[in-house]
Amino acid sequence: MESSSGKGKGKKAQYYRHNRHNYNNHQPHMARSLTYHHRSTTASAAGKPFWRRVLTDEPPRQRKPQPVVLYFTSLRGIRRTFEDCRAVRAILRGFRVAVDEKDLSMDSSFRTELQNRLRSYGRPVSLPQLFVDGKLIGGADEVRHLHETGELQKVLAGAAGQDPAYVCSSCGGDRFVPCRVCSGRWRRCESCNENGLVRCAGCCSS
């Protein structure tokens, strides 16, 4: 006849064997469960991790297009400068982006504006000068180099698009229209420049 202590040990041993059996049987189940919930295997087959796929599938945030501003001159007084300005304008048209062209020969205030912008870069005024998103890209040599190396496309990636054949119906592409206040006559008003002109509101940002 077994003692009470012997019965207690027998129950403990039986309890241990029972729980050990359940524990061992439970391990493969947990492994399958973890494998089921971990979806990186499916994502890796798609070529990118699951977390990156989730972020990529999210709708892109709306961002204001980066302004592209070109200071140039349409005067042929200095042939080298005129040819450089024409070449840069042609390069930018090829990328089909909207460019705010500021012709210094049409408005002298653009020269003062350009001087102030170049002063922070320690550069003298020379034409043409390209700015993208408020940052100086450079003159003709810099733009040509970026274009030849393929980097200019990356610089202009955030700019608004525009058909290069587009012609503004208000100014015909001149970017200026006669002042409506004084009509550009001998007595100039505060609204127009020295030529009696104002920037076209239909195709210019300012």
Solvent accessible surface area in square Angstrom, and as a share of the most:
residue,aa,sasa,rsa
1,M,237,1.06
2,E,119,0.53
3,S,68,0.44
4,S,100,0.65
5,S,73,0.47
6,G,31,0.29
7,K,107,0.45
8,G,28,0.27
9,K,146,0.62
10,G,40,0.38
11,K,143,0.61
12,K,149,0.63
13,A,42,0.33
14,Q,115,0.51
15,Y,148,0.56
16,Y,130,0.49
17,R,129,0.47
18,H,106,0.47
19,N,53,0.27
20,R,117,0.43
21,H,110,0.49
22,N,68,0.35
23,Y,139,0.53
24,N,82,0.42
25,N,82,0.42
26,H,88,0.39
27,Q,75,0.34
28,P,68,0.43
29,H,99,0.44
30,M,87,0.39
31,A,57,0.44
32,R,153,0.56
33,S,43,0.28
34,L,123,0.61
35,T,93,0.54
36,Y,170,0.65
37,H,127,0.56
38,H,113,0.51
39,R,150,0.55
40,S,36,0.23
41,T,90,0.52
42,T,94,0.55
43,A,0,0.00
44,S,75,0.48
45,A,91,0.70
46,A,69,0.53
47,G,65,0.63
48,K,64,0.27
49,P,58,0.36
50,F,79,0.33
51,W,140,0.49
52,R,117,0.43
53,R,67,0.24
54,V,64,0.37
55,L,106,0.53
56,T,82,0.48
57,D,101,0.52
58,E,95,0.43
59,P,115,0.72
60,P,117,0.73
61,R,232,0.85
62,Q,178,0.79
63,R,179,0.65
64,K,174,0.74
65,P,72,0.46
66,Q,35,0.15
67,P,76,0.48
68,V,4,0.02
69,V,16,0.09
70,L,1,0.00
71,Y,0,0.00
72,F,10,0.04
73,T,18,0.10
74,S,51,0.33
75,L,114,0.57
76,R,171,0.62
77,G,74,0.72
78,I,122,0.62
79,R,188,0.69
80,R,160,0.58
81,T,32,0.18
82,F,23,0.09
83,E,56,0.25
84,D,15,0.08
85,C,1,0.01
86,R,125,0.46
87,A,30,0.24
88,V,1,0.00
89,R,56,0.20
90,A,55,0.43
91,I,28,0.14
92,L,3,0.02
93,R,109,0.40
94,G,63,0.61
95,F,52,0.22
96,R,137,0.50
97,V,19,0.11
98,A,33,0.25
99,V,17,0.10
100,D,15,0.08
101,E,17,0.08
102,K,13,0.05
103,D,13,0.07
104,L,21,0.11
105,S,34,0.22
106,M,55,0.25
107,D,14,0.07
108,S,66,0.43
109,S,62,0.40
110,F,10,0.04
111,R,120,0.44
112,T,75,0.44
113,E,59,0.27
114,L,0,0.00
115,Q,68,0.30
116,N,80,0.41
117,R,66,0.24
118,L,1,0.00
119,R,159,0.58
120,S,97,0.63
121,Y,103,0.39
122,G,69,0.66
123,R,83,0.30
124,P,109,0.69
125,V,37,0.21
126,S,56,0.36
127,L,32,0.16
128,P,3,0.02
129,Q,2,0.01
130,L,0,0.00
131,F,2,0.01
132,V,6,0.04
133,D,52,0.27
134,G,45,0.44
135,K,127,0.54
136,L,27,0.13
137,I,37,0.19
138,G,0,0.00
139,G,7,0.07
140,A,9,0.07
141,D,94,0.49
142,E,65,0.29
143,V,0,0.00
144,R,75,0.27
145,H,110,0.49
146,L,37,0.19
147,H,82,0.37
148,E,138,0.62
149,T,75,0.43
150,G,39,0.38
151,E,71,0.32
152,L,0,0.00
153,Q,122,0.54
154,K,140,0.60
155,V,42,0.24
156,L,7,0.04
157,A,83,0.64
158,G,33,0.31
159,A,17,0.13
160,A,40,0.31
161,G,64,0.62
162,Q,69,0.31
163,D,73,0.38
164,P,56,0.35
165,A,82,0.63
166,Y,111,0.42
167,V,97,0.56
168,C,7,0.04
169,S,118,0.76
170,S,74,0.47
171,C,15,0.09
172,G,49,0.47
173,G,44,0.42
174,D,95,0.49
175,R,40,0.15
176,F,12,0.05
177,V,34,0.19
178,P,89,0.56
179,C,3,0.02
180,R,232,0.85
181,V,109,0.63
182,C,24,0.14
183,S,63,0.41
184,G,23,0.22
185,R,170,0.62
186,W,223,0.78
187,R,178,0.65
188,R,106,0.39
189,C,35,0.21
190,E,182,0.82
191,S,68,0.44
192,C,21,0.12
193,N,20,0.10
194,E,86,0.39
195,N,69,0.35
196,G,1,0.01
197,L,36,0.18
198,V,38,0.22
199,R,40,0.15
200,C,2,0.01
201,A,100,0.78
202,G,53,0.51
203,C,33,0.20
204,C,17,0.10
205,S,97,0.63
206,S,88,0.57
